[in-house]
Amino acid sequence: SPCDIVDPGGFKSRSSMARVVCAALVVGCVGAFAPVPARTTTGARTVVGAEPFTAATEKYKSDFPEFSSYGWGVSTKAERWNGRHAMFGWVFIVATGYAQAHGLIPEPDKLLDLKEWGTLAEITPRVSTITNERAIILVANIHALMVSLCAAFCPLDYQDKLLLEPGEEDEAPAGVFPAFETGVTASAEMYNGRMAMLGIVVTSAYSMIYGVPFLTVVDQMLGGLLYKG
């Protein structure tokens, strides 16, 4: 098929292609956003810095002050929370693949009864409904969404707020390459969040371009470990 690579010996390796393409995209994306090296000179020459994040956040703040005051849009707050949602998404994705591989979803291929579930279960009106597997995954996502909404609008005192409080300043932009700090640190969280977001984009792109199910791509990237019984 068009998705297969045939080497000189005739060996087909779609999974190898997935890993190679994803690795190449990751390296390419990181290289594309690498900063211009800072050059400091004396006299009439200027100082060339590498502060695209700072410039972008400042411009957004001046153009949309109302949104910026809440931490929406081009802000460190938004980037950090987007990364957190992406990391949670990967946990959910892997858990879904594990549940499929180990038969933890009851009667996965059974279609929902339209009389019992109503029109929300329809794919094509009066023709077909979603499967039991899709319904369970959907409901699980709804639960996660409700937890996220509760964290946004009525967080506990010890929780990090989704939005900035009135008068609260956003943290400084992390830059293209945040300070490398291991352990449970803000910099490590930012790195992990960025890689999680980039991974979702790369995996989704491969899935759509080659017509391969998303979870199948994830399984190929993991060397077949996800669906291994």
N, C-alpha and C positions, 0 to 999 in steps of 0.2 A: 504494500500500500504506500501512498505518498508519505506516510508518517514514518516509514521504516528506512533505515540506512543499511545499505548492503556494502560490506567491505570487500576487498579483493578476494578474500577467501569465501565469500558468499554468506557471511554471518550477519544476520539481521539483529539490530539492537535498538529498539525504540527507547528502552529505559536508559541506555547509555546516551542517546541523543538528548533526552530530557535533562539529564544531569549536566551534560556538556553545555547545552544551550542556556540553562538557568545559571550555571556558573559564569558563562561568558556575559550574560546580561547583567549579572550583579557587578562583575568587574567593570564592565562598560559604563554602567550607571554611576558607580563610585568615581570612576575617572572623569566622567562628564561634569561632575559637580566639584571636582578638586579645585581649591582656591588658587588664585594667581599668587605666586610667591611674593611675599612682602619685600620691597626693595627700599632701603633708606639711603639717601644721598644728601650731600651738603650743597650749599650755595642756592642757585635758582631752581634746582631740580626738586620735583615733588616726591612725596612719599606715597607709594602705591600699596594699599592695604588689601586685605582679603576679608571684607565684612559685608557680604551680600545679605546675610540674615538681618543685620542691624539696619541696613539701608531699607530693606523691604518692610520691616516692622515699623520703622519710623514713617515711611510713606503711607502705609496703611493707617497708622494712627492719625495722621493729618487728614487723610481723605475720608475716613470713617471713624470719627472720634467716639460716637455712641457705641458702635459694635466693639471697638477696641477697648473701651472701658470695662466691658464684661469679659474680655479675653477671647472673644470670637474672632475668627478670621486668621490673618497672618500674625500669629502670636506664639510665644513659647508655651503658654498654657494650652492652647489648642493642639500644638504638636505633641506635647507630652500626653494629653488625653487620647489623641488619635493613636499614638503608639501603644497605649495601654489597651485600647479596644482591639487593636490588631493582634497583640500578644494573646489576649483572651480568645480572639477568633481562632488562632492556631491551636490553642488547647481544645477548643470545641471541635475543630476540624479533625484533629487526631482522635479525639474521643469518639466522634461519629464513625470514622473508619474502623476503629477498634470494635465498636458495637456491631457494625455490619459484618466484620470478619468472624466474629465469635458468636453470631446468632443471638445477640442480646435484644434485638428488636423483634417483638412477636409478630408473626404473620406479615412480614414486610411488604409482600407483593399484593396483599389483599386490598381491593378497592373499597373506599368508604361508601356506606349506604347513603344515598342522597336524601332519603326520607328521614334518616336519623340525624344527619349532620347539616343538612340544608345547603344553600347555594354557596357557602364559603368553601365547601369541599370540591366545587366544580373546577375542572380545567376547561372543558368545552361545554357550554350550557346545554343541559339535557342530553349530553352524549357520554362524557367520562368524568370521573372524579379522581382525586389524588389517592395515592396508596397510603396504607397504614404507616409505612416507614416515613414518608414525607410529612404526614400529619404529626407524628411524634417529634421529628426534628423541628418542625415549625413551632410546635407548642413549647419545646425546650428553648428555642430562640426567643419566644415571647416572654418567657420567665426571665431570661437574662436581660431582655430589654426593660422589663419592669424594674428590675434591680438597678439598672443603670439610671432610669428616670428617678427612682427614689434617691439615689446618690446625688442626682443633679439638683432636685428641688427641695429635698428635706434631709440633707446629710447629717450624720452624727457629729458630735463635737470634735472627735479625734480624726475624722476623715478629711482628706484633701478635697476641697470644693471644686466642682466642675467649672464654675464661673468665678470671676474675680468679685470680691466684695466692693461696695462703694468706697472709692478712695484707695483701694489696694493696688499696689504697683505689681506689674507682671515681672517675673524673673528675667534677667538679662538673656538675650539670645545665646543659644549654645554654640553657634557657629557651625561651619561645615564639619569640623572635627572637634567635638567637645573634649574637654580634658579627660584623659584616659585614667579612670579610677575604678578599680575592681571592687567587688563586694556589693552590698546593698547601698548604692549611692545614686544620686540624681543623674550623674553622667552615665553610669552603667545602664540605668533605666532608659535614658535617651538613646543610647546606642542600640539597645535591644528593641526598643520601639521602632526605630527607623528600619532596622533589619526586618522586623516583622511586617511593617507596611510594604517595604520593597519586595519581600517574599510573596505577599498576596498579589501584588501587581504582576510580578514575573510569572507566577503560577497561573493566574487567571489569563494572562496574555497567551501563554503556551497552550492552555486548554482551549481557548477560542480559536486560535490560529490553526491548530491541528485537529480540532474536533474530538478531543480526548476528554472524558469526564474529569472534573477537578480532582476528585479523590484518587483517581487512577494516576494522575500526574504526581500527586503527593506520594503515592506508593512507589512510583518509579524513582523519585528523588531520594527516597529512603532505602533504595535498593531492594524493594519488595518486602520490607519488614512490616509495613502497616497491615497488609492483608494476609500475612503469614499466620496460619492457624496454629 
